[in-house]
């Protein structure tokens, strides 16, 4: 075990220095998960919400440049079996092209993940977020939408299909609130993407409105609740405050 941890610490420093040299970020504590183990409680607790965001920025940069960390998932599985200390909880879409863990280059035990078409929130998802932050100690709530979202397109098209009809109704408020001067149709993907971004904004607002627990943690600066958009073309994850 000591050898494993020693090896991990060497790799962690190497990856962190490499990431800082690429991004030009200095003086910011950004622990990096190497392939040898998952995040420890001490590492996670030392991270600020902004440091978690920067950590994800660096992971997304590695993804876009095709140089992901060489995760040993079996080692991460073993090191996290007795406890987990994720840095963030992510709400993203079920779209097969937008796997948050991969596009942010994260490992086992690093993030809580919830996926639902259109990255909408409900009481069960918000309750899960409350557990992630208030109980388990995660520092960031990240809502991740993506371009060319089929759920958003379906909402614009007024698609109807079983239980999907009710889900799409929860996306429709974003359509009316989207300020867009061009063609407002599902065939115009610029409009679809604008609605998808607005849907992220409304989801973040809904989380704050329906969770006094998370809102209080954010006001105390213990966590941040932020939005993001994953761009299928190019692979960039754009982070933004709401």
C-alpha positions as CSV (number, residue, x, y, z in Angstrom):
1,X,0.0,0.0,0.0
2,X,2.8,2.4,0.9
3,X,4.4,1.7,-2.5
4,X,1.1,2.3,-4.3
5,X,0.5,5.6,-2.5
6,X,4.1,6.7,-3.1
7,X,3.8,5.9,-6.8
8,X,0.5,7.8,-6.9
9,X,2.0,10.9,-5.3
10,X,4.8,11.1,-7.8
11,X,2.4,10.7,-10.7
12,X,0.0,13.3,-9.1
13,X,2.7,15.9,-8.9
14,X,3.9,15.1,-12.5
15,X,0.4,15.5,-13.9
16,X,-0.4,18.6,-11.9
17,X,2.8,20.4,-13.0
18,X,2.2,19.4,-16.6
19,X,-1.4,20.7,-16.4
20,X,-0.3,24.0,-14.9
21,X,2.3,24.5,-17.5
22,X,-0.3,24.0,-20.2
23,X,-3.0,26.2,-18.7
24,X,-0.8,28.8,-17.2
25,X,-2.6,28.6,-13.9
26,X,-0.4,29.4,-10.9
27,X,-1.0,29.2,-7.2
28,X,-4.1,27.2,-7.4
29,X,-4.4,23.9,-5.6
30,X,-5.7,21.4,-8.2
31,X,-5.2,17.8,-7.1
32,X,-5.0,15.5,-10.0
33,X,-6.3,11.9,-10.0
34,X,-3.5,9.6,-11.3
35,X,-4.1,6.1,-12.6
36,X,-3.0,4.6,-9.3
37,X,-5.8,5.6,-6.8
38,X,-9.0,7.6,-6.3
39,X,-9.3,10.9,-4.5
40,X,-8.7,10.9,-0.8
41,X,-10.7,12.8,1.7
42,X,-7.8,15.1,2.4
43,X,-7.2,15.9,-1.3
44,X,-10.9,16.6,-1.9
45,X,-11.3,18.7,1.2
46,X,-8.4,20.9,0.2
47,X,-10.1,21.8,-3.1
48,X,-12.2,24.9,-3.4
49,X,-15.2,24.9,-5.7
50,X,-13.1,27.0,-8.2
51,X,-10.3,24.5,-7.9
52,X,-12.7,21.7,-8.9
53,X,-13.8,23.7,-11.9
54,X,-10.2,24.2,-12.9
55,X,-9.5,20.5,-12.4
56,X,-12.3,19.8,-14.9
57,X,-11.1,22.4,-17.3
58,X,-7.7,20.6,-17.3
59,X,-9.3,17.2,-17.7
60,X,-11.4,18.5,-20.7
61,X,-8.2,19.9,-22.2
62,X,-6.5,16.5,-21.9
63,X,-9.6,14.9,-23.5
64,X,-9.5,17.3,-26.5
65,X,-5.8,16.8,-27.0
66,X,-6.2,13.0,-26.7
67,X,-3.8,12.7,-23.8
68,X,-6.0,11.4,-20.9
69,X,-4.6,10.2,-17.7
70,X,-3.7,6.5,-17.7
71,X,-6.4,5.5,-15.2
72,X,-6.0,2.1,-13.5
73,X,-9.7,1.6,-12.8
74,X,-9.1,-1.6,-10.9
75,X,-6.7,0.3,-8.5
76,X,-9.2,3.1,-8.2
77,X,-11.9,0.6,-7.5
78,X,-9.9,-0.9,-4.7
79,X,-8.8,2.4,-3.2
80,X,-12.4,3.7,-3.1
81,X,-14.1,0.5,-1.9
82,X,-14.0,1.5,1.8
83,X,-15.1,5.1,1.2
84,X,-15.7,7.7,-1.5
85,X,-14.8,11.4,-1.6
86,X,-16.1,12.8,-4.9
87,X,-15.3,16.5,-5.6
88,X,-18.5,17.2,-7.6
89,X,-22.0,16.0,-8.5
90,X,-22.8,16.3,-12.2
91,X,-26.2,16.4,-13.8
92,X,-25.9,15.7,-17.5
93,X,-28.0,14.3,-20.5
94,X,-28.3,10.6,-21.3
95,X,-26.9,11.3,-24.8
96,X,-24.4,8.6,-25.6
97,X,-22.0,11.2,-27.2
98,X,-21.7,13.3,-24.0
99,X,-20.4,11.1,-21.2
100,X,-19.3,13.6,-18.5
101,X,-16.7,11.3,-16.9
102,X,-14.9,10.8,-20.1
103,X,-15.0,14.4,-21.5
104,X,-13.7,15.7,-18.2
105,X,-11.2,12.8,-17.9
106,X,-12.2,11.8,-14.4
107,X,-11.7,8.5,-12.5
108,X,-13.6,6.2,-10.2
109,X,-14.6,7.9,-7.0
110,X,-14.1,11.4,-8.3
111,X,-17.7,12.5,-9.3
112,X,-21.3,11.7,-8.4
113,X,-23.2,11.4,-11.7
114,X,-26.9,11.7,-12.6
115,X,-28.0,11.4,-16.2
116,X,-31.5,12.1,-17.6
117,X,-32.7,13.3,-21.1
118,X,-32.4,17.0,-21.3
119,X,-30.4,17.3,-18.0
120,X,-33.6,18.3,-16.2
121,X,-33.9,18.3,-12.4
122,X,-36.6,16.8,-10.2
123,X,-37.0,16.1,-6.4
124,X,-35.1,12.8,-6.6
125,X,-32.2,14.3,-8.4
126,X,-32.0,17.3,-6.1
127,X,-32.2,15.0,-3.1
128,X,-29.3,13.1,-4.5
129,X,-27.4,16.4,-4.9
130,X,-28.1,17.3,-1.3
131,X,-26.6,14.0,-0.2
132,X,-23.6,14.5,-2.4
133,X,-22.8,18.0,-1.0
134,X,-24.3,18.2,2.5
135,X,-23.4,14.6,3.5
136,X,-20.6,13.4,1.3
137,X,-18.8,16.7,1.0
138,X,-18.8,17.4,-2.7
139,X,-17.7,21.0,-3.6
140,X,-19.5,21.6,-6.9
141,X,-22.9,21.0,-8.5
142,X,-22.4,21.0,-12.3
143,X,-25.3,21.0,-14.7
144,X,-24.0,19.9,-18.2
145,X,-26.0,20.4,-21.3
146,X,-24.7,19.8,-24.8
147,X,-25.1,20.9,-28.4
148,X,-27.5,19.1,-30.8
149,X,-29.5,17.8,-27.9
150,X,-32.3,15.5,-29.1
151,X,-34.4,16.1,-26.0
152,X,-34.4,19.8,-26.6
153,X,-35.1,19.3,-30.3
154,X,-38.1,17.1,-29.3
155,X,-39.4,19.7,-26.9
156,X,-39.3,22.3,-29.7
157,X,-41.0,19.9,-32.0
158,X,-43.7,19.1,-29.4
159,X,-42.9,15.4,-29.7
160,X,-45.2,13.0,-27.8
161,X,-44.3,9.5,-26.7
162,X,-45.4,7.9,-23.5
163,X,-43.6,9.2,-20.4
164,X,-41.3,11.2,-22.6
165,X,-44.1,13.7,-23.3
166,X,-44.1,14.8,-19.6
167,X,-40.3,15.0,-19.5
168,X,-40.2,17.3,-22.6
169,X,-42.7,19.5,-20.9
170,X,-40.1,20.4,-18.3
171,X,-37.8,21.6,-21.1
172,X,-40.3,23.8,-22.8
173,X,-40.1,26.8,-20.5
174,X,-36.5,27.3,-21.9
175,X,-38.0,27.7,-25.4
176,X,-40.0,30.7,-24.4
177,X,-37.2,32.2,-22.4
178,X,-34.6,31.9,-25.2
179,X,-33.8,35.2,-26.8
180,X,-33.2,34.4,-30.4
181,X,-33.8,36.4,-33.5
182,X,-33.4,33.7,-36.2
183,X,-35.5,30.8,-37.2
184,X,-37.1,29.3,-34.0
185,X,-37.4,25.7,-35.2
186,X,-36.0,22.3,-34.3
187,X,-34.3,22.1,-37.7
188,X,-32.2,25.2,-36.9
189,X,-29.5,23.8,-34.6
190,X,-28.3,27.2,-33.6
191,X,-31.7,27.7,-32.0
192,X,-31.6,24.2,-30.5
193,X,-28.3,25.0,-28.9
194,X,-29.5,28.3,-27.6
195,X,-32.5,26.6,-26.0
196,X,-30.2,23.9,-24.6
197,X,-28.1,26.6,-22.9
198,X,-31.2,28.3,-21.5
199,X,-32.4,25.0,-20.3
200,X,-29.2,24.6,-18.3
201,X,-29.7,28.1,-16.8
202,X,-33.3,27.2,-15.7
203,X,-32.2,23.9,-14.3
204,X,-29.6,25.6,-12.1
205,X,-32.2,28.1,-11.0
206,X,-34.6,25.3,-10.3
207,X,-32.0,23.6,-8.1
208,X,-31.5,26.7,-6.0
209,X,-35.2,27.4,-5.8
210,X,-36.1,23.8,-4.7
211,X,-33.2,23.1,-2.4
212,X,-32.8,25.4,0.6
213,X,-30.0,23.0,1.6
214,X,-27.9,23.6,-1.5
215,X,-28.8,27.3,-1.7
216,X,-27.5,27.7,1.9
217,X,-24.3,25.9,1.2
218,X,-23.7,28.1,-1.9
219,X,-24.4,31.2,0.1
220,X,-21.9,30.1,2.7
221,X,-19.4,29.6,-0.2
222,X,-19.0,25.9,0.6
223,X,-20.2,24.9,-2.8
224,X,-20.8,26.4,-6.2
225,X,-23.7,25.5,-8.5
226,X,-22.7,26.2,-12.1
227,X,-23.8,25.5,-15.7
228,X,-21.8,24.1,-18.6
229,X,-22.3,23.2,-22.2
230,X,-20.4,20.3,-23.9
231,X,-19.8,21.0,-27.6
232,X,-20.0,17.9,-29.7
233,X,-17.9,19.5,-32.4
234,X,-14.5,20.1,-30.9
235,X,-15.2,18.6,-27.5
236,X,-14.9,21.7,-25.5
237,X,-16.8,22.0,-22.2
238,X,-17.8,25.6,-21.6
239,X,-18.4,26.5,-17.9
240,X,-20.5,29.5,-16.9
241,X,-22.0,31.0,-13.8
242,X,-25.8,31.4,-13.5
